C-alpha cells in the first residue's frame, strides 16, 4: 500500500542507479532518511518523507546540474571530516557535494560542491568503499569509476590514484566492491561474473605506462601494456540485471558475505570465492532488487541475516528469505530501483522509483478498518427525512453558487496597462534607422493586495503568462517574494511580448494568472485578460491591389477615416510612407508572416471591403475592424449581405485533411519499415552468434536499405508535420472568420454566436486518436439533430456512441456545415429566447 508518493511533473527519464536513500544532510534522528533522485536531464531532487501523503515541504532541494546524472552514491568521501557526502556521476565528470540545512529545522537546503574530477572516458557506473586492507574501517572512502570501454579509474579523495583497463571487455555491467575480499565484482558480456582483486589492479600496469610502451610493443618488448585479467570467472549463462552483497544464505561464517546476482530469469548467490551456493528460477522478468536486514526475525536455520526483494517489469514484488518466498505483492507503478529504510519513525518502509521519476514509499500489510460495520436491521430507513435532508442540501448548494457567499476579505488584484502601440526602436536597443522585423510590446502588470489588516501580505506570488503563437514572452513565469497590503504603491512587473514570423496570428488575447498564499496560508489565484497591440503582428504599408478574396461589411453609420481608426498601427509602422495617411479610404496591412490585407472604404456609404491574397488572412483584420467600429460609433450595426464564402473555407478544410491523411500514411510506412528493420536485425544476430554461420545472403544490404528508407520517411514526416502545423493555424483563422460572417449574416445575438463558436470550434489540436474534422463533424451532427432539428424525427434520431476515427473524406462534414447555414438562414437558432 502507498504511504507517500510524488511525481516529477515532467517527461525526464531516470537511470536505475540515479537513486539512493541516506541521511545525506547529516541531520540524524529516527527519521533521517532522505530520498535522492537524479534524471538524465540533469535535475537533482532531495525528498524527506515524514508523514503520510506528499507535502510541498517534503521537497528539500531541486537543482539542475550541467550534465545528465548517471549514478548517485552517499558515503564518507571527504578527507577533512567524517560527514556524509553525495557523489554524482556524470558522463564525463564525477562531482562530490555536501548538502547543508540552512536552519535548525532543516526547511531550506543548499548544495555545495566539495570537489570534482573530469573523466577522460564516458563513464557507466561506480563503486565506493575503503579500498585496501590497511584502510578498512577508517579514513575517507574511495571511488572506482567504470567506463564504457572497460577502463577502471580509482579516485582517492581529491586525487586520481590510477587507471586500469580490463581484459576481454565488450560492454560494461554491474560493478560492486566487497570489503572483506578487498575485490571488485562485475559482469561481462560473456555471461560471466568476474572478480578483480584490488592488489591485482594496483600492481598492474597503468594506462599511461601502457601508452608509452606501444612503441616498445612494436619492437617486441615485453614492457607493452597488458590489460588486467580477472582473478577468477563464474559462468552464469544469462545476463545480469543487478548485483549486491548480503548475508543471504545460511551457515555463513562471521564477516563473510554472499554476492547476490539478479539474472534475467534466475536469482544467484555466490560465495566470495566464486562458487555458486544458491540459485532460484524466477517466473517473471525482473527489473531491480535490493537487500535489507531481516532484524530480529532472522533465523540461521532458514536463512541469513538479510532478505532480498525482487521486483518485476510488471510491478510484482517478491521477498525471499534464502530459498523461501515469504511475501508477494504488486505495485501500481513498476519500479526500476528500490530501497528499504525508516520513514516516519516506522522501520521496514519500501521506497521505490519509477522510470519517469515517480517516488513512492510503500508498506507491506493491510489497513485496519476505520469504523465498525453495524447491522442493517438496527434502524429503519426514513425516506421522508432523507428527502428533506436532500432538499436542504440542494438549497445550501444553490445559495453558495448564486452569490450567497460573499467575496473573501483578502485578495490580490491584477491590472494590465497595455501600450497602444509597439515599443519605440530606441527602447529595443536599436538605432532610429534600424529596420528589424521583430517587434516588442511592454505590458506593465500591477499587483495590489487587500488584506484584513495593513500588515498582511501575499507571499510566494507566481505570475504565469500565456499567449497564442506567433506571440511569445520570455520568461513566461515570474516570481515575486511578497506583495504588501495597505496603501503601499502597487508592485509593477514589466512583461515584454514579442512576435515572430512563423504563423498567422489567430488572436491577440493574452492572460496573466497569479498564484499566491494569503496571510493565513491559503492558496488563491487571480487573473487578468487583455488584448495585445495589433501593431505587434502587422504594419501599415502602401496600398496593395490583391483582391483574390473579398469580404464586404455594411454599416448604418457614415464612414470613418481608416488612418484614424487604425492610428496605433500607422504610428508604429517604423516610418510608413505618407501615402498611407494621404488616402483616408484605403489602408493596407502586412503581417510578419508576409500576407497582406487591404481595407477599402466607400466614399458615400459606410461600406468596408477587406481583400487579400489569402482567405485566412482576412480574419484578424475583420475582427479588429468590427471591434473598432463598435468602440468608435455608438449604435453602429454591422451587416454582411453577401453569400457566405463556404467554398474558400472548404478549401482550407481539404488542405488540412489531406495532410492528416498523408501523415497517417507516413506513420503506417514507418511502422512497416521499422518492423522489417527489427526482423532483419534479429536474423543477422542469429547468424553472427552461430558457431558455423551461414552466408548472409545480402541481409546486410537489406538492413542498410531499410535504414535509408527509415531516415527518408522520418525526414518526410517531419516536413509534413511542420506543414500541418501551418495549415492548422490557417484553418483556425478561417473558422473564426466564417463564424464571424455567419453571425453578421444571420444577425445572431451574443448567446447564439457563442454557441456557434462552441459547435464550429476554431481551437483544438490534431492528436493521434482524434482530429479537428471528426470532432467538429460529431458536434455539428448533434446540433443538427437537436437544437436545429426540423422535426421530431431529428430529435428521435439519436446517434450511436461510436469511437471517433479519421474519416475517409470530409464530404459529410461539408454537408453538415452547409445544412447548418441553411437552417440558420431560415430562422433556426441554437438557443431560443427565454429558454
Secondary structure, 3 states (H helix, E strand, C coil): CEEEEECCCCCCCEEEEEEEEECCCCCCCCCCCEEEEEECCCEEEEECCCCCCCCHHHEEEEEECCCCCCEEEEECCCCCCCCCEEEEEECCEEEEEEEEECCCCCCCEEEEEEEEEECCCCEEEEEEECCCHHHCCCCCCEEEEEECCCEEEEEECCEEEEEEEECCCCCCCCEEEECCCCEEEEECCCCEEEEEEHHHHHHCCCHHHHHHCHHHHHCCCCCCCCCECCCEEEECCCCEEEEEEECCCCCCCCCCCEEEEEECCEEEEECCCCCEEEEEECCCCEEEEEEEECHHHCCCCCCCCEEEEEEECCCEEEEEECCEEEEEEECCCCCCEEEEEEECCEEEEEEEECCCCCEEEECCCCCCCCCCCCCCCCCCCCHHHHHHHHHHHHHHHHHHHCCCCCCCCCEEEEEEECCCCCCCCCCCCCCCCCCCCCEEEEEEEEEEEECCCCCCEEEEEEEEEEECCCEEECCCEEEEEEEECCCCCCEEEEEEEEECCCCCCCCCEEEEEEEEECCCCCEEEEEEEEECCHHHCEEEECCCCCCCEEEEEEECCCCCCHHHHCHHHHHCCCCCCCHHHHCCCEEEEEECCCCEEEEEECCCCCEEEEEECCCCCHHHHHHHHHHHHHHHCCCCCEECCCCCCHHHHHHHHHHHHHHHHHHHHHHHHHHHHHHHHHHHHHHHHHHHHCCCCCCCCCHHHHHHHHHHHHHHHHHHHHHHHHHHHHHHHHHHHHHHHHHHHHHHHCCCCHHHHHHHHHHCCCCCCCCCCCCHHHHHHHHHHHHHHCCCCCCHHHHHCCCCCCCCCCCCCCHHHHHHHHHHHHHHHCCCCCCCCCC
